[in-house]
Amino acid sequence: MYLSWTAGRLDRLHARIDAARAALDAQLLRRASVAQELATSGVLDPAASIVLYEAAHAARQAEPDQREVAESELSQALRAVFAEPDAVAEVQAAPGGTDIVGELTRAVRRVPMARRFHNDAVRAARALRRHRLVRWLRLAGHAPFPLAFEMDDEPPAVLTADGATAG
């Protein structure tokens, strides 16, 4: 009975990891899409637009083994573009700027949450898979060992401030 319960729990944890990874991928794609939209909107200065567009494009096109690095670089580009508090005000002053800042704010706030949910599920599955009985009886089957998604997901401070538009 214990082995059946443990195998079922392990299966549920692997399903939870898959669902959390899909949610994380969706949030990362949304963040990159909004960043690209902002970069091509013409409301940023040309240098900031190029930096942001290239980082967002690289994040969207990254191979799975380079995804964490590309997403971290997008986070760094967002922080560089919005390093000054008045950068958000300049974008919001442009037509449609308030909407895009609100979308970007929501996107950059959701990425750390989605990553945390994914990594928590990975941590729980790893802990269960380390049990001696689970290893000896190969209760995990042929499922790959779960890997955490490690990236720099620190959003720009001006987008997480209390006064930022969250929509």
N, C-alpha and C positions, 0 to 999 in steps of 0.2 A: 504494500500500500504506500509506504514511504517513497519507494523508487518511482512509482507511478505519479505521485503528487509532485516529486522533484522534477521529473521529466516534463510534466505539464507546465510547471512553473517556469522552467527553462525555456520551453517553447513559447510561452506567453511573453517572457522577457525579450526573446528574439523578435517576436512580432511587434512589441512595443518599440524596440530599437529601429525596426524598419519604418514604422509609422513616424517616429520622431525624426528620423533622417529625411524622410520625404517632406515633413513640415519644415525642417531646417533648410533643405534645398529650395523649397518654395519661398521662404523668407529671404534667403540670400539672393535668389533670382529677382525677387521684387525690389530689394534694395539696389541691386545693380541696374535694373531697368529704370527706376526712378532717378538714379544718379546720371544715367545716360540721357534721359529726357531733360534733366536740368542742364546738363552740359551742352546739349544741342538747342536749348531754348533761346539762347542769345542774351540772357540776363546776367551772365557772369562775364568777367573780363576774359579775353581770348586765352591767356596763359592758364587761368584756372579751368576754363572749359576743356582745354586740351588735356591737362593733367587728369581731371575727373573723368573725361570720356575714355582715355586710354586705360585707366585703372578699372573702370566699370566694364569695358570691353574685355579686358584680360580676365576679369573675374568670371564673366559669362562664358568665355571660350576655354577656360583652363581645363587641362586634363585632370582626372581624379587625383593623381598623386601630387599635383601642383595647386590644387584648389585652395588649401589652407593658406598658402603663401599669397596667392592672388587675392583672396578675400581680405587678408590682413593688409595688403597694399591698398585696397579700396578703402578700408577704414582709415588708413593713414592719409590718403588723398582727401577724404571727406574732412578730416580734422584740419588739414592744411588749407583747404578752400574756405572753411568756416572758422579759421583761427581768430578772426576779429568779430566781436559781437555785432558790429554794424553790417557785417556781410549778410546776415539773415534779413535785416531791415531793407537792404538794397534789393535783394531778391523779391521780398514781399511787395516792394513798391512797384515792381514791373507788372504788367497785365498777366493775370493767372499765377502770379508769384506766391500768393498766400496759399493757394491750393497745392502747389508743388512742394512748398516748404512743409505743409501739413502732412502730405504723403511721405516725404522724406523723413520727417520726424517719427512718424508711425513705423516706417520701415526700419530705421536704425534702432528704435527701442525694442522691436520684436526679435531681432537677430540674437541678442544675448539671451533672451528667454528661451528661444527655440534651441539654441546651442546648449543651454543648461539642462533642458529636458532631455535632449539626446544624450549628453554626457552622463546624466544621472542614470538613465536606463542602461548605458554601457557599463557603468560602475557596478550596478546591481547584478548584471549578467556575469561580469568578470568574477565578482565575489562568489557567486554560486558555482561557476565553472571551476573555481580553484579548489572546491571541496574534493577530498580524496576519492570518495565514493563516485562522484560524478565523473572524475577522470578515469578511474579504473573501469567502470562499466560503460564508459563512452556515451553517457546520456545526452551529450550535445550533438551526437551524430557527426555529420560532416559539415555542420555550420561553421563558418569562419569565426575565428576569435574576434570579438567586437573591438573596434578601435574608436577612441574618442576623437572628436573634431576639435583640434586646438588651433585657435586663431586669435588675432588681435581684434576684438569686437567692441572696443571702447568707442562710443559715439562722440561726435563733436560736442563740447560742453554747451555751446549756445543752443543746440537742438534739444538738449535734455533739461535745460533750465526751466524753472516753473513758468516762466513767461512765454516759452516757445509754443507755437501753435500745434496742438496735438490733434485737433479735429474732432 
